[in-house]
Amino acid sequence: MKNPCVAHRGWSSRAPENTMAAIRLALADPLIEWIEIDVHLSKDHVPMVIHDYTLRRTTDGKGDVKKKTAAELAALDAGNWFSQKYQGEHIPTLAQVIKESVGHCKLNIELKTDGIRYPLIEQKVLECIQAYQAESEVVITSFHEGTLYRMKRLCSQIRTGIIIDGWRNSLPKELKELGADFLSISYSKLNKERVELLKNAGIQIMAWTINEKRAIRKIAALDPELLICTNYPERWHELRAESMELEVVNRKK
């Protein structure tokens, strides 16, 4: 199995999602090529790395992310819910993540917006990327196609991609019209025919979120270039090792 691994929200099976602890675990593994993170804007328009629109699930705070300043968000505990070991972990800024990842690992940055919420998100995220000259090391993804269009208008060289939990045969055309070459798609929607259709259109595919070894093996078999997005990079490692051992055995026959 040669499929690249994408650590979903960092190495989120071993550390609290979207924290520097989870991101550093993924960065420390030289075989992990990608990390997927989620970005919102604080009240003072700072890109912050957190998944939900609200704070309750992954921090000791309450209310909406957008109603807190970056300093207020950084003061929250984003680790104790996962384990006491991670008590004191904070919500990182996008700048913190890019600073540590640039030159080491590519980032799939999901913009958590519906097109109305966070009207400055594309501009503020782009400023972070450009500050570290990381344009070639990121892909910007979103469920909202208008967000991707605006990002491309701001910077044509930034890669973009649609996120979708479904399928339609028009996807290659839609991506081309957006100037996008990346598709983040629920793994359950993929089959051999669809993968070939996308690849023939020059689209890079990331399958999410695959946590069971049986499912990882099944999706990986569709194409060796498919990106495997998982909370459990350790399971991807185990399957990769098994595959390499099998190759060695077959060569000796």
KOLDREN-408836 format. One record per residue: x, y, z of N, C-alpha, C in turn. Coordinates in pm, whole numbers, plus 50000, padded with zeros to 5 digits. Layout:
<pts>
XYZXYZXYZ
...
</pts>
This chain:
<pts>
500844988050000500005000050000500875012450000
500745020549897501605032149882500855045449903
499575044649934498755056649947499265066150054
499405079050021499835088750122498795090050234
499295093150353498445094750471498195109550498
496935112650530496555126050576496095124550721
496795130950814496425130250956495265139850979
494085134151007492855142051019492815149751150
492845163051138492905172051254494155169251338
495235165851269496445161351336496295146451368
497185141451453497105127251492496045126351602
494785126851560493685129251655493225116951732
493805105251704493515093651788494405093551912
495485101251908496465100852018496585114052094
496005124752040496045137852105494805145552064
494415155752142493185163152110493245169751974
492195167651896492125172251759492415187251743
493075190551633493345204451597494125212251703
494905205251785495815212051879497235210151830
498135218051883499535216551846500075202951887
499535197151994499975183852035499715173651926
498495173751870498135164351763498905167351635
499095180151607499815184051486501285180351496
501885182251613503305178951630503545163951623
502605156051671502755141551658502815137651510
501945143651429501955140751286503225145951220
503665157751259504875163551200506115155351233
506085148751348507255140751390507395127851312
506365124051237506395111751158506775115151015
507945111450969508395115250835507575109150722
506785098950752505995092550646504615099150626
504195107550719502925114650704503155126950617
502525127150502502775137650404501825149550418
500655147050479499635157450486499025157950627
498595169950667497775171750786496545179850746
495375175250788494135182550763493755190350888
493425203250872492985211550984491765219750943
491085225351043489875233251021490095247351075
489595257351003489865271151041488585279451050
488465286951160487435297051181488135310451202
487355321251211487905334251245487435338351384
488345344251461487985349751591487245363051571
486765368451681486055381251677486925392251616
488225391551640489145401451586489835396451459
489195386951392489565382551256490905375451247
491235367751351492445359551347492045345151313
492655339051210492335325051178492745315751291
491775308151343491985299051456491695284751412
492465275151463492345261251422491455253751522
490225251451481489215244351560488145239551464
487505228451494486535222751401485145228851410
484605229451531483205233251547483015248451545
481795252751512481445266851522481345271351667
481095261751756480955264651898482085258051977
482245262252102483395258352182483165246452274
481935242952299481605233552406482255219852391
482285214052272482735200152257484215198352284
485045207552238486495205152245487255215052333
486555223352410487235232352503486415233552631
486945240952727486185243752849485415256752839
485285261852716484535274152693483115271452644
482365282152627480995281252576480775292252473
479755290252390479425300352291480105298152158
479965308152070480495307351935481945311751928
482705305051843484105308951820484175323551776
483295327651687483355341051628483085352251727
482575348951845482265359251944483395361252046
484505354152028485655355252118486855360752041
487645368852108488895373652046489905362252044
490955364051967492005353851960492615351452097
492805362152175493375360652308492445352852400
491155355352389490175348152471490125333352432
490225330552303490225316652256491485309352300
492615316352293493885310152331493955307052480
493145313852559493155311652704492345299452745
491575293752654490745282052686491575269252688
491105259452763491735246252765491085237652655
491895233452559491395225352447491925211052452
492445207052568493035193652577492475184752685
491975190452792491545182352907490375173152875
489525177052779488385168652741488865155252686
490055155352627490605143252565491315134652669
492145141152751492915134152854493555144452945
493695141053074494385150053166495825152653123
496375143053050497735144452998497875157152914
496775161152848496825172552758496145184952815
495935184952944495375196753008496285208752982
495665219752942496445231752912496755233752765
496435223852681496565225952536495605236952493
496035245152401495225256552359494725255052215
493795263552179493375264652039494495272151966
495135266051870496235273151801495725282751694
496545292451661496265300751544496765293351420
496215296951306496705291151180498175294651160
498565306551200499965310751185500895301351261
500495297351382501325288051460501515274851387
500435269851329500495256951259501375257951135
501175268251055501955269750933503445271550966
503725279251068505115281651107505865268651134
505185258951198505845246251230505805236251115
504795237251031504635227050926505385230450798
505605243350771506175247250643507535240550623
507705234650507508935227650475508985213350524
507965209150599507945195650656506745187450612
505585193750601504355186250573503355195550506
502595190350412501575198250345500325199350433
499605210350416498395212750494497165213150404
496135205850444494815207150385494025215850482
493785228350444493135238050532491675239450491
490785234350576489355235750549488835248750607
488215256850524487605269350570486165266450611
485875268650740484565265250795483625277350780
483075278650662482195289850635481085285550540
479985292550550478845290050460478715301150357
479725309750351479685320950257479205333850319
478455332850428477965344750499478785346750626
478965335850699479795336150817481255338450777
481955346850849483375349750825483645355350685
483095366950652483305372450517484765375650485
485635376750587487055379850562487945367550568
487365355650578488195343850605489205340950495
488825342650370489765339850262490975349150270
490725362050289491805371850295492735369250413
492165366650530492975364850651493785351850645
493195341450591493925328850576495055330450475
494785337250365495815339550264496985347550322
496685357550405497755365450467498675356650552
498095347050624498905337650704499795329150615
499225324050508499975315550416501135323250354
500845335250308501865343250240502955347850336
502605349950463503595354150561504715344050577
504405331250551505405320550563505785314750426
505365321650320505665317450183505315302650162
504115299050209503685285050206502665282250096
502585291049997501575289449894501605275849825
502805270349807502935257649735502745245449825
502545247749955502475236750049501105234850112
500095241650056498755240550113497735238250003
496585232750043495405232749958494265237950045
493465246949990492335252750061491075245350018
490345239650114489125232450083487935238250157
486745235950102485525240750165484335233750102
483265232550180481995227950125481365238850039
481755251350064481135262749997481965267149877
481415265249758482185267849636482505282549617
481645291349665481905305649654483165309749729
483445303049839484645305549917485895302149836
485835291049764486975286949680487165296749565
486065301549509486135311349400486805324149448
486425328749569487015341049622488495339149652
488875327449702490295324849729491105325449601
490595319549495491285319749366491395333949311
490375342149336490435356049291491535363549364
491745360249491492775366849571494185362149533
494285349049501495605343549470495435331549378
495735333249253495485322749154496355310449174
497525312149241498435300849254498075291449370
497155295549457496745287049568495865275549517
496205263349556495385251849518494095251849601
493005247949538491715247349606491005234249574
490035230749658489285218449635487935218349703
486995211849642485645210349698485635198949800
484865200849907484565189850001483135185649976
482905172549968481555167749937481305154150002
480095152650050479655139650103478565134450011
478945131649889477985127249789478695124849658
477945123749551478555121949419477645127749312
478265133849212477585137649089478615137148977
478205132648862479125130748750479685143948697
479065154848736479515168048688480695173548769
481155166248870482215171348958483475175748882
483985167748788485185172448716484975185848647
483805187748588483505200348519483415211848620
482755209348732482595219548835483965223848890
484815214148915486145217248966486955225448866
486875221648740487595228948636487125243348629
485805245548639485245259048633485695267648750
485975261148864486445268248982487965270148982
488635263848887490085264148886490675255348994
489895245449039490295236549148490775223149092
491735217049163492255204049117492315193949230
491455195749331491475187249450490035184349491
489785171749528488455167849576488605160449708
487955165749811487895159249941486515152849952
486455139649953485185132749939485055121250039
483835119250089483575108050178483955095050109
484735086850177485265074650113484165065350064
483005065950129481905056950091481335060149953
481685071549898481155075649767482085071949652
483205065749683484185062749579484095048449529
484315046949400484505033649339485535035249227
485885024349165486935024449062486595033948947
485365033448903484955041648789485055056548822
484605060348940484635074448978486065079548998
486885071249055488285074949074488955077148938
488705068448844489295069948711488795082548641
487505085648658486925097748599487635110148651
487845110548782488505122048844489965122948805
490655111648807492075111748772492305116048628
491445111648540491565115448399491365130448380
490675136748476490455151148470491545158848545
492555151548596493655158048665493345162148808
492385155348871491955158749006492655149649108
493255155649208493805148049321492675145149419
492625132849470491495128449552491945125249693
491215130849790491405127149929490125120549979
490245108350031489085101050084489045102650235
487895107150287487765109250431486535101950485
486465100550615487535098850711487555083850738
488665077050705488715062450703489495057650826
488795051350918489415047551045489585032551065
488785024550998488895010051014489865004350910
490704995050953491734989650865491134983150741
490024976350758489384969750643488984980150538
488424991450583488005001950491489215008850427
490265011050506491485017050450492035008250338
492094995350364492624985950265491764986050137
490454986550154489544986250040489694998849954
489745010450018489865022949943491245024249879
492275020249951493635020849897493765012549770
493025001649763493094992849646492524999249520
491735009949536491155016549419492225023549335
493225029449404494285036449333495385039949432
496655037549398497745040049493497995054749523
497405063849444497625078149465496535084549550
495495077049582494415082449666494975086249803
494665098349850495075102449983494125096450087
494685090150188493905083850294493865093150415
492715099150439492545108150553491975100250671
492715100150782492335091550894492695097851028
491915094251130492245097951268493335088751325
493565077551256494455067051307495615064351212
496565073451201497725070751115498475058051154
498365053951281499035041551322498475029451246
497175029551215496575018551139497045018950994
497165031050939497735032350804499155026750803
499935029650907501295024550918501305009250918
500405003350997500344988751007500044982450872
499094988250799498734982950667499874984850567
500534996050576501674998750488502784988550512
503064985550638504094975750672503714961850622
502434958350641501954945250594502114944150443
501794954850373501894954950227503344953350182
504254960050249505674959050213506214945050241
505794939050350506214925350382505714915550275
504474917650232503904908950128504654910349997
505064922649964505834924849843507164917149848
507804917449963509074910449980508884895449962
507844889950023507534875750011507284871949866
506514880449795506184877349655507424877749566
508364886749598509584887649519510434875049534
510364868949650511194857249678510624844449617
509354844949577508734832849520509264830049380
</pts>
